[in-house]
Amino acid sequence: MQRLPTGARLETFDTIDSTSAEAKRRAAAREAGPLWILAGEQTAGYGRRGREWDMGAGNFAGTFLFSPEGDPASFGQLSFVAAIAVLFALSEYARDGVLALKWPNDILCGGAKISGLLLERIDHDDKALVALGIGVNIAAAPDDLPYPAAKLIDAMDGAPPTPEELVVRIDHHFWNMYMAWGKLGFAQIRETWLKHARGVGEPIVVRLPGEELRGYFEGLDETGALILRQGDACRYITAGEIMFGD
């Protein structure tokens, strides 16, 4: 079984229902990781709110199962840690200036979505685990989505990385950012995230169940909630979809 530079094990499947579903099965069987599960094809991949994730041939679908240190109440901050790690990994291949982060946990390429993340906490007995699911459009991008999608191959020169090559780079950057989070706290992660985020200080629309909010993207609070400025007041959004422009 292959091990990555951080010591995490890597298991690769030609076909599986979902790497995140497999991570949950492993957790139920008392697997604590660190373990990367990578798939060449997913038959039932999913993203946030259970939405279907169409990975496409040659793309990246992986889940990292591990047991983080610290207070389980803070584990949601790891989605920002992971988003930065994926952006840094993709930046090794993409042309300068084309990648950006989108709240809460997407990576954009030329303004279109190239990667999405799903962080799921798994409570089992006395241990809290995290299954970090990551999808990246490397060679193909779906064209039947309500938002534009991009693929890495269009944003780089030369041959694109294989999923096996990309997981090594994501693992490397995630470990670096995870260690920074453990030593310096979320403030440093928030600063780095905002440095690479799209739309800070600009008008946005936040879609919530049953309503849309308009205002300006003021930043993130100390928990990672989006700060939406509306006139002299601010609202703090913990979950939602954002669109750029007014």
C-alpha atoms as one frame of an Amber mdcrd trajectory, in Angstrom:
protein
   0.000   0.000   0.000   1.394   3.364  -1.036   2.159   6.043   1.520   2.244
   9.760   0.830   4.959  12.152   2.014   3.050  13.003   5.205   2.762   9.331
   6.103  -0.889   9.006   5.065  -1.795   5.747   3.323  -3.219   5.896  -0.183
  -5.749   3.416  -1.528  -6.871   3.720  -5.143 -10.015   2.228  -6.659 -10.794
   1.943 -10.349 -14.500   2.331  -9.587 -16.366   3.017  -6.360 -19.718   4.471
  -5.382 -18.171   7.415  -3.523 -14.816   7.994  -1.878 -16.573   9.833   0.963
 -19.017   6.963   1.430 -16.060   4.586   1.593 -14.410   6.830   4.189 -17.548
   6.606   6.332 -17.555   2.828   6.004 -13.925   2.733   7.098 -14.687   4.964
  10.069 -17.542   2.668  11.091 -15.018  -0.202  10.978 -12.781   1.798  13.376
 -10.352   3.056  10.761  -8.963   6.387  11.970  -6.498   7.191   9.189  -4.712
   9.138   8.040  -5.962   7.593   4.816  -6.500   8.949   1.310  -9.108   7.162
  -0.803  -8.816   7.902  -4.524 -11.139   6.760  -7.319 -10.836   6.639 -11.080
 -14.616   6.623 -11.333 -17.437   7.315  -8.898 -20.926   5.965  -9.522 -22.606
   7.936  -6.722 -20.356  10.890  -5.967 -21.912  13.752  -4.036 -21.156  17.250
  -2.832 -22.715  19.692  -0.423 -26.368  19.117   0.489 -26.128  15.709  -1.173
 -25.844  17.160  -4.673 -24.590  14.782  -7.326 -20.947  15.303  -8.296 -20.135
  14.393 -11.892 -16.380  13.870 -11.825 -15.779  13.024 -15.510 -12.994  10.869
 -16.931  -9.476  11.831 -15.901 -10.600  14.055 -13.046  -9.718  13.928  -9.369
 -12.049  12.417  -6.772 -10.549  11.746  -3.372 -11.365  11.747   0.324  -8.942
  12.182   3.185  -9.980  10.435   6.406  -8.154  11.492   9.542  -8.528  12.362
  13.213  -7.624  16.020  13.767  -6.156  17.350  16.967  -8.004  20.009  18.933
 -11.578  20.869  19.779 -14.061  19.110  17.473 -16.149  22.301  17.508 -13.390
  23.966  15.456 -13.143  21.252  12.806 -15.271  23.268  10.386 -12.293  25.598
   9.988 -10.490  22.765   8.223 -12.560  23.418   5.099 -10.675  26.711   4.753
  -7.384  24.937   5.457  -8.199  22.430   2.723  -9.348  25.050   0.207  -6.025
  26.867   0.540  -4.148  23.580   0.152  -5.997  22.680  -3.043  -5.470  26.162
  -4.447  -1.734  25.972  -3.696  -1.520  22.511  -5.276  -3.318  23.613  -8.446
  -1.156  26.746  -8.580   1.824  24.498  -9.263   0.260  23.705 -12.649  -2.042
  26.599 -13.592  -0.940  29.875 -15.088  -0.430  32.749 -12.677  -3.456  34.737
 -11.640  -6.228  32.444 -12.839  -7.136  30.750  -9.537  -9.160  32.167  -6.655
 -11.117  30.988  -3.646 -14.876  31.322  -3.336 -16.688  31.164  -0.023 -17.229
  28.787   1.571 -15.095  26.072  -0.052 -14.834  26.288  -3.841 -11.824  27.012
  -6.054 -12.370  29.096  -9.177 -10.358  29.166 -12.371 -10.980  32.178 -14.555
 -14.149  32.794 -12.557 -15.535  29.277 -13.138 -15.600  26.430 -10.615 -12.718
  23.999 -10.959 -12.853  22.329  -7.554 -15.248  21.728  -4.682 -14.761  20.421
  -1.167 -16.993  18.660   1.312 -15.945  18.300   4.925 -17.949  15.822   7.003
 -17.439  15.206  10.700 -17.843  11.609  11.832 -18.442  10.988  15.537 -17.638
   7.415  16.479 -17.397   6.272  20.087 -15.066   8.737  21.823 -13.237   9.876
  18.672 -14.167  12.599  16.193 -12.966  11.998  12.638 -13.115  14.125   9.510
 -13.779  12.935   5.976 -12.517  15.610   3.607 -13.879  15.036   0.115 -12.228
  16.851  -2.805 -13.176  16.964  -6.450 -11.048  18.656  -9.119 -11.797  19.032
 -12.822  -8.472  18.134 -14.398  -9.308  16.961 -17.904 -13.071  17.473 -18.212
 -15.735  19.854 -16.927 -19.502  19.325 -16.947 -21.542  21.703 -19.090 -25.014
  21.004 -17.673 -24.621  22.869 -14.377 -26.368  26.068 -13.210 -22.921  27.700
 -12.938 -19.864  27.714 -15.250 -17.236  25.030 -14.695 -13.566  25.010 -15.685
 -10.875  22.361 -16.120  -7.210  22.542 -15.264  -5.952  21.439 -18.652  -7.250
  24.695 -20.193  -5.373  26.832 -17.667  -1.894  25.360 -18.010   0.876  24.661
 -20.448   2.046  21.095 -20.908   0.526  17.841 -19.753  -1.878  17.899 -16.788
  -1.131  15.921 -13.618  -2.661  12.522 -13.062  -4.920  12.170 -10.005  -2.142
  10.142  -8.357   0.313  12.985  -8.912  -2.140  15.636  -7.735  -2.978  13.857
  -4.484   0.695  14.002  -3.510   0.729  17.779  -3.960  -2.583  18.295  -2.143
  -1.385  16.092   0.710   1.821  18.122   0.977   0.091  21.506   1.079  -2.702
  20.338   3.349  -0.231  19.104   5.923   1.633  22.418   5.881  -1.571  24.419
   6.334  -2.903  22.008   8.944   0.266  22.437  11.008  -0.028  26.228  10.680
  -3.641  26.017  11.862  -2.601  23.951  14.863   0.218  26.309  15.853  -1.167
  29.737  14.925  -4.913  29.232  15.014  -7.592  30.241  12.548  -6.552  33.897
  12.339  -3.569  33.017  10.144  -5.680  30.713   7.971  -8.348  33.402   7.594
  -5.738  35.964   6.514  -4.288  33.597   3.911  -7.746  32.610   2.655  -8.846
  36.231   2.225  -5.630  37.047   0.364  -6.629  34.577  -2.349 -10.404  35.079
  -2.240 -12.519  36.578  -4.971 -14.935  39.410  -4.278 -13.725  40.832  -0.957
 -15.084  44.380  -0.665 -17.314  43.920  -3.693 -21.093  43.553  -4.047 -22.430
  40.007  -3.751 -25.730  38.189  -3.577 -26.125  35.521  -0.910 -28.727  32.867
  -1.627 -30.345  31.342   1.435 -33.333  29.011   1.661 -36.305  31.193   0.810
 -34.474  34.500   0.426 -31.647  36.409  -1.240 -29.475  38.940   0.547 -27.575
  41.729  -1.188 -24.650  43.619   0.213 -20.869  43.793   0.231 -18.453  40.981
   1.055 -16.762  42.470   4.106 -14.645  39.439   5.029 -14.759  36.480   7.422
 -15.286  36.498  11.161 -13.224  34.485  13.626 -15.265  31.338  12.910 -15.228
  31.532   9.109 -18.714  33.007   8.738 -19.109  35.413   5.826 -19.594  39.046
   6.869 -22.174  40.737   4.640 -22.295  44.509   4.996 -25.669  46.087   4.317
 -25.434  49.818   4.835 -24.292  50.447   8.411 -25.139  46.940   9.568 -23.495
  43.559   9.041 -24.984  40.087   8.836 -23.026  36.950   9.539 -23.719  34.057
   7.172 -22.680  30.554   8.188 -24.069  28.698   5.160 -25.306  29.752   1.760
 -24.442  30.283  -1.901 -22.887  33.503  -3.113 -22.965  35.192  -6.489 -20.752
  38.071  -7.500 -22.058  41.459  -8.584 -25.174  43.323  -7.520
